[in-house]
């Protein structure tokens, strides 16, 4: 039972009849001073950081006892029962307390205290004599406790933790460390770094950590150890990593902080070499956005996105086949509807080595917006990027199995990007090259490389990008996109980017022994 700090003053009206609780000779005035001191300190407890709870008192042979397990529960303390010796251990953050059945001695770390009265063990629970136990708590600076004036329970304090425990889960090409919290921590109160010694240190401002639960959380490689440091203003949680990681990302939700570790390429050098040998650029998959019943964006004069993207895709395919000697796979080569999930399936089943999805944009609310941009599959960081992905993803409503599409919230999306992390650097390079080459031939603004959650890119086991070649909501760009020679310029620029990509990523593989 929890109660507020406002009642703590009432708890200080204790009956000073301690003689009935234990058989010790002591000066009454000394008792009163000690109790009043405890009450004074108790009344100063900050309710924002501590919980105030009650633990029931039991009368055993005329002496007041408390249940060890009930007490441990109110303190958020882990307990360990040793079957062979029938001993019970309390594990506070930095203190271990050991109880033995029918013994009047209690061990706190390396110190042994005499309670004058024995612990009672009934085969299920340990019962501790109240008054000598409270004296030991005060001596050892463990959380405060005192007898209520009703003489029916004791009042205890326990930390109000907002960081509770940790779980570690291995995914394809990465690991997820999930820190469970009782409140949401924004990213601006987090700081993280990896030291040379292999420690990933996460500092959380305003955190109060349940160190026992965190340190004793079950672990999986590469996380081999957890340690915590609690300060007044913040807490640091450190994870010892058995192996190096490429990089990491942090996301926060209402009740957890997630750290996504990408597997270090250096750890799998031989495997990756062999994988890349099989990934010589011999097949490119071109995805013409939309099609059939899905017209995509609409421009002035009725120009449809599906028409523009199909023409650019075919022009690009012809350039590749004529000049690179590379097989081209189209997700569609005519005006037909192709579900988003099937597009990446086509790419994977055909042995594609690069996946390029071609689109044109629209911003109905701002017809002055124009320009070209290239997207990567990652959580959207800007409002515009998120809105673009939402518009492109709306096509799933036209599909029969639309309900089978996964949620692309940040947590889920990061897991998908981790699965494709072996090709992330290649995707980033290709996107940058496309923007560079488009910038050479187009007069529209270069809007840069961006990232967001596109269903059409999910599942593509190869370098993949999505191009937004212009805005059909802009009058001037609609006019340009309606011209065959302009669409040829776009195709030529993407082709040049692919040539640069092939030179950079294929030639080193050919010479790699």
C-alpha positions in Angstrom: 0.0 0.0 0.0 1.5 3.3 -1.0 0.7 6.6 0.6 1.7 10.3 0.1 4.3 12.3 2.0 1.6 14.5 3.5 0.7 11.8 6.0 4.3 11.2 7.1 3.9 13.7 10.0 1.0 11.7 11.4 3.2 8.6 11.4 5.5 10.3 13.8 3.0 10.2 16.7 4.4 6.9 17.8 3.7 5.1 21.0 6.9 4.9 22.9 6.1 1.5 24.4 9.0 -0.2 22.7 9.7 -2.4 25.7 6.8 -4.6 24.7 8.5 -5.2 21.3 11.9 -6.3 22.5 13.7 -7.2 25.7 16.4 -4.7 25.9 17.3 -2.3 28.7 17.6 1.3 27.4 17.0 4.8 28.6 13.4 6.0 27.7 14.7 9.5 26.9 17.2 8.0 24.5 14.5 6.0 22.8 12.4 9.1 22.4 15.2 11.1 20.9 16.2 8.3 18.5 12.6 7.9 17.4 12.0 11.6 17.0 15.2 11.9 15.0 14.0 9.1 12.6 10.6 10.8 12.3 12.2 14.1 11.5 14.2 12.6 8.8 11.3 10.6 7.5 9.2 13.8 7.2 11.8 15.2 4.9 11.5 12.4 2.3 10.9 13.7 -1.2 7.7 12.2 -2.4 8.8 12.6 -6.0 11.7 10.2 -5.7 10.5 7.7 -3.0 7.4 5.6 -2.3 6.0 5.3 1.2 4.6 1.8 1.9 3.3 -0.2 4.8 4.5 -3.7 5.9 2.2 -5.6 8.2 3.4 -6.6 11.7 2.9 -10.2 13.0 2.7 -11.2 16.6 4.8 -14.2 17.3 5.0 -15.3 20.9 4.3 -11.7 22.1 7.0 -10.1 19.8 6.4 -8.1 16.7 7.8 -9.5 13.4 7.6 -8.6 9.7 7.6 -10.9 6.7 10.9 -10.8 4.9 9.2 -11.4 1.5 6.6 -8.7 2.1 9.4 -6.3 3.1 11.5 -7.1 0.1 8.5 -6.5 -2.2 7.9 -3.0 -0.8 11.6 -2.2 -1.3 11.8 -3.5 -4.8 14.6 -5.7 -3.5 15.5 -9.0 -5.2 15.6 -12.1 -3.0 17.6 -15.3 -3.4 16.8 -18.4 -1.5 19.5 -21.0 -1.1 17.9 -24.4 -0.8 20.8 -26.3 0.5 21.3 -24.0 3.5 17.7 -22.6 3.7 19.1 -19.1 3.8 17.5 -15.9 2.3 19.5 -13.1 0.7 18.3 -9.6 0.1 20.0 -7.7 -2.7 19.8 -4.0 -2.5 21.7 -1.8 -5.0 25.0 -2.0 -3.2 24.2 -4.1 -0.2 23.6 -7.8 0.4 21.8 -9.0 3.5 21.7 -12.6 4.6 19.2 -14.2 6.9 19.5 -17.6 8.5 16.6 -19.6 10.0 16.3 -19.6 13.8 19.4 -17.4 14.1 19.6 -14.0 15.9 22.5 -13.0 13.7 22.1 -11.1 10.4 24.9 -10.4 7.9 25.0 -7.2 5.9 27.8 -7.3 3.3 30.8 -8.3 5.4 29.4 -7.1 8.8 27.5 -9.3 11.2 24.9 -7.8 13.6 23.2 -9.4 16.6 19.4 -8.8 16.8 18.9 -10.4 20.2 15.9 -12.2 18.9 16.0 -15.0 16.3 14.6 -15.1 12.8 11.6 -17.3 12.5 11.3 -19.6 9.5 8.1 -21.5 8.8 9.2 -23.3 5.6 7.8 -20.6 3.3 8.8 -17.3 4.7 11.3 -15.7 7.0 10.0 -13.5 9.8 12.3 -10.8 11.2 12.0 -9.2 14.7 11.0 -5.6 14.0 12.8 -3.4 16.5 16.3 -4.8 16.2 15.9 -5.0 12.5 15.0 -1.3 12.3 18.1 -0.5 14.3 20.3 -2.4 11.8 18.6 -0.5 8.9 19.5 2.8 10.5 23.1 1.7 11.3 23.7 0.5 7.8 22.1 3.5 6.1 19.6 1.3 4.3 16.1 2.7 3.4 14.3 4.2 6.4 11.6 2.3 8.3 9.7 2.9 11.5 6.8 1.6 13.5 3.4 3.2 13.0 1.5 4.6 15.9 -1.1 1.9 15.5 1.5 -0.8 16.2 0.0 -2.8 13.3 2.6 -2.1 10.6 5.9 -0.4 9.8 6.3 2.5 7.4 9.1 2.1 4.8 10.5 4.1 2.0 11.6 2.7 -1.4 13.0 4.5 -4.4 10.5 5.4 -7.1 12.3 3.9 -10.1 11.6 5.2 -13.6 14.2 2.8 -15.3 13.3 -0.7 -14.4 15.0 -3.5 -16.5 16.8 -4.4 -19.7 16.2 -7.0 -22.4 18.7 -7.9 -25.2 17.5 -9.4 -28.5 19.5 -10.4 -31.5 18.1 -9.6 -34.9 19.5 -10.1 -38.4 22.7 -8.0 -38.7 22.2 -6.4 -35.4 21.1 -6.3 -31.8 18.3 -4.5 -29.9 18.8 -3.4 -26.3 15.5 -2.4 -24.8 15.5 -0.5 -21.5 12.1 -0.5 -20.0 10.9 2.7 -18.3 7.9 3.9 -16.4 8.0 7.3 -18.3 9.0 8.6 -21.6 12.5 10.1 -21.9 13.0 12.5 -24.8 16.1 12.1 -26.9 17.4 15.5 -25.7 18.0 14.0 -22.2 20.0 11.1 -23.5 23.7 10.9 -24.3 25.6 7.8 -25.5 29.1 6.9 -26.6 31.3 3.8 -27.0 34.6 3.7 -25.3 37.8 2.0 -26.5 37.3 -0.6 -23.8 34.1 -1.7 -25.5 31.6 -0.1 -23.1 28.5 1.5 -24.5 27.6 4.2 -22.0 24.1 5.7 -21.9 23.5 8.7 -19.7 19.8 9.6 -18.9 19.1 12.9 -17.2 16.4 12.5 -14.6 16.6 8.7 -14.4 16.4 6.7 -11.2 17.5 3.2 -12.1 16.6 -0.1 -10.4 20.2 -1.2 -10.4 19.6 -4.7 -9.2 17.1 -5.6 -11.9 19.3 -4.0 -14.6 22.5 -5.7 -13.6 20.9 -9.1 -13.2 19.0 -8.9 -16.5 19.5 -11.9 -18.8 22.0 -11.0 -21.6 22.9 -12.1 -25.1 26.0 -11.5 -27.2 27.4 -9.0 -27.9 26.2 -7.6 -24.5 28.1 -9.5 -21.7 27.8 -7.2 -18.7 25.8 -4.3 -17.4 26.7 -1.8 -14.7 25.0 1.4 -13.4 26.0 4.6 -11.8 23.3 6.7 -10.1 23.8 10.3 -9.3 21.5 13.0 -8.1 20.7 14.5 -11.5 21.1 11.5 -13.8 22.0 7.8 -14.2 24.5 6.1 -16.4 23.9 2.6 -17.7 26.9 0.9 -19.3 26.9 -2.2 -21.5 30.1 -4.1 -22.1 30.1 -5.3 -25.7 32.0 -8.5 -26.6 32.5 -7.5 -30.2 32.6 -4.2 -32.1 29.6 -2.7 -33.7 29.4 -0.5 -36.8 27.2 2.1 -35.2 24.1 2.5 -33.1 20.8 4.4 -33.1 18.6 5.3 -30.2 14.8 5.6 -30.2 12.4 6.4 -27.4 8.8 5.4 -26.8 6.4 5.9 -24.0 7.7 3.0 -21.9 11.1 2.1 -23.3 14.4 3.3 -24.7 15.7 1.2 -27.6 19.3 1.0 -28.7 19.9 -0.6 -32.1 23.4 -2.0 -32.6 24.6 -2.8 -36.1 27.0 -5.7 -36.5 30.5 -4.6 -37.2 31.5 -5.4 -40.7 35.1 -6.0 -39.5 33.8 -8.9 -37.4 32.5 -10.7 -40.5 35.1 -9.7 -43.1 35.5 -13.1 -44.7 31.8 -13.7 -44.9 31.1 -10.3 -46.3 33.9 -10.7 -48.9 32.3 -13.9 -50.1 28.9 -12.3 -50.1 30.0 -9.4 -52.2 31.7 -11.7 -54.7 28.2 -13.0 -55.4 26.9 -9.5 -55.7 28.7 -8.3 -58.8 26.4 -5.8 -60.5 24.8 -8.0 -63.2 21.1 -7.2 -62.7 19.3 -3.9 -62.0 15.6 -3.8 -61.0 13.7 -0.7 -62.0 10.4 0.0 -60.3 8.1 2.4 -62.1 5.9 3.9 -59.3 2.2 3.3 -59.3 0.3 1.9 -62.3 -3.1 0.6 -63.4 -5.8 1.7 -61.0 -3.2 3.6 -59.0 -2.5 6.7 -61.0 -0.3 8.3 -58.3 0.0 12.1 -58.2 -1.9 14.2 -60.8 -0.5 17.3 -62.5 -2.1 20.1 -64.4 -3.7 19.0 -67.6 -4.3 15.5 -66.3 -0.6 14.4 -66.4 -0.4 11.2 -64.2 2.5 10.1 -62.1 2.2 6.5 -63.3 2.7 7.7 -66.9 5.8 9.8 -66.1 7.5 7.1 -64.0 6.9 4.3 -66.6 8.5 6.4 -69.3 11.5 7.3 -67.2 11.9 3.7 -66.2 11.9 2.4 -69.8 14.3 5.1 -70.9 16.7 4.2 -68.1 16.4 0.5 -68.9 17.4 1.1 -72.5 20.4 3.1 -71.5 21.6 0.4 -69.1 21.1 -2.5 -71.6 22.8 -0.6 -74.5 25.8 0.7 -72.6 26.5 -1.5 -69.5 25.6 -5.0 -70.7 23.6 -5.5 -67.6 20.3 -7.3 -67.3 17.3 -5.1 -66.5 14.2 -6.3 -64.6 11.1 -4.1 -64.6 8.5 -4.5 -61.8 6.1 -3.3 -64.5 6.7 -2.4 -68.2 3.1 -1.4 -68.9 0.2 0.3 -67.3 -0.7 -2.4 -64.7 -1.2 -2.4 -61.0 1.5 -4.1 -59.0 1.2 -4.4 -55.2 4.1 -2.9 -53.2 5.1 -6.2 -51.6 5.3 -7.9 -55.0 7.8 -5.3 -56.3 10.5 -6.2 -53.9 9.7 -9.9 -54.3 10.3 -9.5 -58.0 13.6 -7.8 -57.2 14.7 -10.6 -54.9 13.5 -13.5 -57.0 15.2 -12.2 -60.1 18.6 -11.9 -58.3 18.6 -8.1 -58.5 21.7 -6.3 -57.3 20.2 -2.8 -57.2 16.6 -1.7 -56.7 15.6 1.8 -58.0 12.0 3.0 -57.4 11.1 6.0 -59.6 8.4 8.5 -58.6 7.4 12.1 -58.9 6.1 14.1 -56.0 3.2 16.4 -55.1 2.6 19.1 -52.5 -1.0 20.2 -53.0 -0.8 22.6 -50.1 2.2 24.5 -51.5 2.3 24.6 -55.3 5.5 26.6 -55.3 7.5 23.6 -54.0 9.7 22.0 -56.7 12.9 20.0 -57.0 14.2 16.5 -56.9 15.2 14.3 -54.0 16.3 10.7 -53.3 15.2 8.6 -50.4 16.6 5.9 -48.2 14.6 3.4 -46.1 15.1 4.8 -42.6 12.9 6.6 -40.0 11.8 9.9 -41.3 13.5 12.9 -39.6 11.5 15.7 -41.2 7.8 16.4 -41.5 8.1 16.7 -45.3 9.9 13.3 -45.6 7.3 11.6 -43.4 4.5 13.1 -45.5 6.0 11.9 -48.8 6.3 8.3 -47.4 2.7 8.5 -46.2 1.5 9.6 -49.7 3.4 6.8 -51.5 2.2 4.2 -48.9 -1.4 5.1 -49.4 -1.5 2.8 -52.4 -1.8 -0.2 -50.1 -5.5 0.7 -49.6 -6.1 -0.4 -53.2 -4.7 -3.9 -52.5 -6.7 -6.9 -51.4 -4.2 -7.8 -48.6 -3.6 -4.3 -47.3 -4.0 -5.4 -43.7 -1.0 -7.7 -44.0 1.5 -4.8 -44.3 3.7 -4.2 -41.2 3.5 -1.2 -39.1 6.3 1.2 -40.1 6.6 3.0 -36.7 10.2 4.0 -35.9 10.9 0.9 -33.8 9.7 -1.5 -36.5 11.3 0.5 -39.3 14.7 0.5 -37.6 14.5 -3.3 -37.4 13.8 -3.5 -41.2 16.8 -1.1 -41.9 19.0 -3.3 -39.7 18.0 -6.3 -41.8 19.3 -4.4 -44.9 22.2 -2.8 -43.1 24.8 -4.8 -45.1 23.8 -2.6 -48.1 23.1 0.7 -46.3 26.5 2.3 -47.2 26.0 1.3 -50.9 22.4 2.7 -50.8 23.7 6.0 -49.3 26.4 6.2 -52.0 24.0 5.5 -54.8 21.5 8.1 -53.5 24.3 10.7 -53.3 25.4 9.9 -56.9 21.9 10.2 -58.2 21.4 13.6 -56.6 24.8 14.8 -58.0 24.1 13.7 -61.5 20.5 15.1 -61.5 21.9 18.4 -60.3 24.2 18.5 -63.4 21.3 18.3 -65.9 18.2 19.8 -64.2 17.5 23.4 -63.3 15.1 22.5 -60.5 16.4 22.7 -56.9 18.4 19.9 -55.5 16.5 18.9 -52.3 19.1 16.4 -51.2 19.2 12.8 -49.9 16.5 12.1 -47.3 15.1 9.2 -45.4 11.6 7.9 -44.6 9.6 4.7 -44.3 8.5 3.5 -47.8 6.8 0.1 -48.0 8.0 -0.4 -51.5 11.6 -0.5 -50.2 10.9 -2.9 -47.3 12.4 -6.4 -48.0 14.7 -5.4 -50.9 17.8 -7.5 -50.1 20.1 -5.2 -52.1 21.1 -1.5 -52.3 17.9 0.4 -52.8 16.7 4.0 -53.3 13.5 5.8 -54.2 13.7 8.8 -56.5 11.2 11.7 -56.5 12.1 13.4 -59.8 9.9 16.5 -59.5 6.6 17.9 -58.3 3.4 17.5 -60.4 1.8 20.0 -58.0 4.1 22.7 -59.5 3.0 24.2 -62.8 6.5 24.6 -64.3 7.7 21.2 -63.3 4.5 19.6 -64.6 5.2 21.1 -67.9 8.8 19.8 -67.9 7.8 16.3 -66.7 5.3 16.1 -69.6 8.2 16.5 -72.1 9.9 13.3 -73.4 13.3 15.1 -73.7 13.1 16.2 -70.0 12.4 12.6 -68.9 15.3 11.5 -71.0 17.6 13.9 -69.0 16.4 12.3 -65.8 17.0 8.8 -67.1 20.5 9.8 -68.4 21.4 11.3 -65.0 20.3 8.1 -63.1 22.2 6.0 -65.6 25.4 8.0 -65.0 25.0 7.5 -61.3 24.7 3.8 -61.8 27.9 3.8 -63.8 29.7 5.6 -61.0 28.2 3.1 -58.5 29.4 0.1 -60.5 32.9 1.5 -60.8 33.2 2.1 -57.1 31.7 -1.1 -55.7 32.4 -3.7 -58.4 35.9 -3.1 -59.4 37.5 -3.6 -56.0 35.6 -6.9 -55.8 37.0 -8.1 -59.1 40.6 -7.5 -57.9 40.0 -8.8 -54.4 41.8 -12.1 -53.9 
